[in-house]
Amino acid sequence: MTQQNRQWLLARRPQGEPQLTDFELVESPVSTLQPGQVLLRAQYLSLDPYMRGRMNEGRSYVQPVALGAVMCGETVSEVVESRNERLPVGTFVRADLGWQDFAVSDGAALRVVDLTIAPASIWLSVLGMPAITAHIGLLDIGQPKAGETVVVSAAAGAVGSMVGQIAKIKGCHTVGIAGGAAKCDYGVRELGFDACLDYKTAAWRDALKQATPRGIDVYFDNVGGEILDAVLGRMNPFSRLPLCGLISQYNATEAYGIKNFRSILVNRIRVQGFIVFDRPELWSAANTDLIAWYRAGQLKHREWITSGLENAPRAFIGLLRGENLGKALVKIV
Ligand SMILES: NC(=O)c1ccc[n+]([C@@H]2O[C@H](COP(=O)([O-])OP(=O)(O)OC[C@H]3O[C@@H](n4cnc5c(N)ncnc54)[C@H](OP(=O)(O)O)[C@@H]3O)[C@@H](O)[C@H]2O)c1
């Protein structure tokens, strides 16, 4: 019997927070392979905040997902049929195959992963794009020096948790900002932050002052909005601000206007927005570091796994609400 492929399509462009009705699940038979092709079956799908931006129309750093097209996303997938001698059955690869069970590929743009180094899911988290983002953003743009104070927002998440740990490896004083006591507790006890502040409490701005007695040298921003404004008030002269993400704004229908812009001028802060894919020349060195730190047990992590492709939209909406503690993944098989 021909295998069926389930696919999540973008059915509507969301206004504000995505709704389940913005996605449509369809099924179709898996195609027959041509010479040179492989059939890939997804094991894990990575859910990432950038997907929210791809659901919008308009100018950005990449094209949006078209209405009626498969939602974009990186997977770790297994070759389950092969007509390509370079990719035998049983090979595991990372690739942008989208929210679906199966995909046919000619082998281009597939990156083989070595499951003897780490299990499949790790190649989407601690050894995947979020960790590379943390490495490049912190070390290349943030340029932290031992003894300096590094602050990161969304600190318990996929990128933030890596930023905090890499900064600690580099000998910095680390302060996380996260939503809720459980995430902050995880930040200090497991991720090793010197302090982790719950921005949902009224006193968090005072707590930021206390946790950064020598000011802030690097602020790795994942969220933008009011948190960015508050942190700008603690930045040191000639500090650095890698602008990685603005998740507090992704579902906003009205943009938050930064009020503390003056701090950038008077402190001569170097603010740099970046996209991890802009710097392919840095990926190999980042991978080498991450694999070494992972093998040495220096990178703690958690995964927030949702079972079943059918539950991907619900999990994605939850990620944007901050329901995840750790890397958001969908386990497909
Ligand atoms: N520039 C790049 O190349 C690049 C690459 C990867 C990721 N990113 C960006 O990095 C950021 C983190 O991504 P991730 O994959 O690591 O996700 P994540 O941190 O694992 O999950 C997203 C987290 O954002 C926080 N959040 C949601 N709404 C918020 C709000 N209104 N205010 C403050 N925090 C809010 C939530 O944590 P709390 O419960 O703590 O609020 C949520 O758990 C995102 O902005 C993403 O777009 C950028």
The ligand as an SDF file (V2000), in Angstrom:
LIG
                    3D

 48 52  0  0  0  0  0  0  0  0999 V2000
   18.7820   35.9980   14.8050 N   0  0  0  0  0  0  0  0  0  0  0  0
   18.7650   34.6960   14.5940 C   0  0  0  0  0  0  0  0  0  0  0  0
   19.4270   34.1870   13.6840 O   0  0  0  0  0  0  0  0  0  0  0  0
   17.9180   33.8320   15.4870 C   0  0  0  0  0  0  0  0  0  0  0  0
   18.0300   32.4290   15.4600 C   0  0  0  0  0  0  0  0  0  0  0  0
   17.2790   31.6770   16.3740 C   0  0  0  0  0  0  0  0  0  0  0  0
   16.3940   32.3300   17.2570 C   0  0  0  0  0  0  0  0  0  0  0  0
   16.3020   33.6770   17.2170 N   0  0  0  0  0  0  0  0  0  0  0  0
   15.4220   34.3990   18.1520 C   0  0  0  0  0  0  0  0  0  0  0  0
   15.8440   34.0770   19.4570 O   0  0  0  0  0  0  0  0  0  0  0  0
   14.7310   34.2060   20.3410 C   0  0  0  0  0  0  0  0  0  0  0  0
   14.6160   32.9410   21.1860 C   0  0  0  0  0  0  0  0  0  0  0  0
   14.3310   31.8400   20.3120 O   0  0  0  0  0  0  0  0  0  0  0  0
   14.3360   30.3550   20.8760 P   0  0  0  0  0  0  0  0  0  0  0  0
   14.2330   29.4530   19.7220 O   0  0  0  0  0  0  0  0  0  0  0  0
   15.4370   30.2010   21.8380 O   0  0  0  0  0  0  0  0  0  0  0  0
   12.9580   30.2810   21.6500 O   0  0  0  0  0  0  0  0  0  0  0  0
   12.7270   29.9380   23.1880 P   0  0  0  0  0  0  0  0  0  0  0  0
   13.4540   30.9680   23.9960 O   0  0  0  0  0  0  0  0  0  0  0  0
   13.0150   28.5080   23.4360 O   0  0  0  0  0  0  0  0  0  0  0  0
   11.1710   30.1550   23.3300 O   0  0  0  0  0  0  0  0  0  0  0  0
   10.6190   31.4090   23.1980 C   0  0  0  0  0  0  0  0  0  0  0  0
   10.5240   32.1060   24.5660 C   0  0  0  0  0  0  0  0  0  0  0  0
   10.3080   33.4850   24.3920 O   0  0  0  0  0  0  0  0  0  0  0  0
    9.7590   34.0110   25.5600 C   0  0  0  0  0  0  0  0  0  0  0  0
    8.7000   34.9810   25.2870 N   0  0  0  0  0  0  0  0  0  0  0  0
    7.5580   34.8020   24.6090 C   0  0  0  0  0  0  0  0  0  0  0  0
    6.8190   35.9390   24.6270 N   0  0  0  0  0  0  0  0  0  0  0  0
    7.5400   36.8340   25.3330 C   0  0  0  0  0  0  0  0  0  0  0  0
    7.3070   38.1910   25.7210 C   0  0  0  0  0  0  0  0  0  0  0  0
    6.1880   38.8470   25.3610 N   0  0  0  0  0  0  0  0  0  0  0  0
    8.2520   38.8180   26.4560 N   0  0  0  0  0  0  0  0  0  0  0  0
    9.3700   38.1710   26.8120 C   0  0  0  0  0  0  0  0  0  0  0  0
    9.6430   36.8800   26.4940 N   0  0  0  0  0  0  0  0  0  0  0  0
    8.7270   36.2370   25.7650 C   0  0  0  0  0  0  0  0  0  0  0  0
    9.1560   32.8300   26.3300 C   0  0  0  0  0  0  0  0  0  0  0  0
    9.9520   32.6190   27.4800 O   0  0  0  0  0  0  0  0  0  0  0  0
    9.5590   33.3270   28.8720 P   0  0  0  0  0  0  0  0  0  0  0  0
    8.5610   32.4210   29.5050 O   0  0  0  0  0  0  0  0  0  0  0  0
   10.8560   33.4110   29.5620 O   0  0  0  0  0  0  0  0  0  0  0  0
    8.9510   34.6460   28.5350 O   0  0  0  0  0  0  0  0  0  0  0  0
    9.3230   31.6560   25.3860 C   0  0  0  0  0  0  0  0  0  0  0  0
    9.5440   30.4530   26.0730 O   0  0  0  0  0  0  0  0  0  0  0  0
   13.5220   34.5010   19.4720 C   0  0  0  0  0  0  0  0  0  0  0  0
   13.2930   35.8940   19.4690 O   0  0  0  0  0  0  0  0  0  0  0  0
   13.9700   34.0420   18.1020 C   0  0  0  0  0  0  0  0  0  0  0  0
   13.2750   34.6830   17.0730 O   0  0  0  0  0  0  0  0  0  0  0  0
   17.0290   34.4340   16.3510 C   0  0  0  0  0  0  0  0  0  0  0  0
  1  2  1  0
  2  3  2  0
  2  4  1  0
  4  5  1  0
  4 48  2  0
  5  6  2  0
  6  7  1  0
  7  8  2  0
  8  9  1  0
  8 48  1  0
  9 10  1  0
  9 46  1  0
 10 11  1  0
 11 12  1  0
 11 44  1  0
 12 13  1  0
 13 14  1  0
 14 15  2  0
 14 16  1  0
 14 17  1  0
 17 18  1  0
 18 19  2  0
 18 20  1  0
 18 21  1  0
 21 22  1  0
 22 23  1  0
 23 24  1  0
 23 42  1  0
 24 25  1  0
 25 26  1  0
 25 36  1  0
 26 27  1  0
 26 35  1  0
 27 28  2  0
 28 29  1  0
 29 30  1  0
 29 35  2  0
 30 31  1  0
 30 32  2  0
 32 33  1  0
 33 34  2  0
 34 35  1  0
 36 37  1  0
 36 42  1  0
 37 38  1  0
 38 39  2  0
 38 40  1  0
 38 41  1  0
 42 43  1  0
 44 45  1  0
 44 46  1  0
 46 47  1  0
M  CHG  2   8   1  16  -1
M  END
$$$$
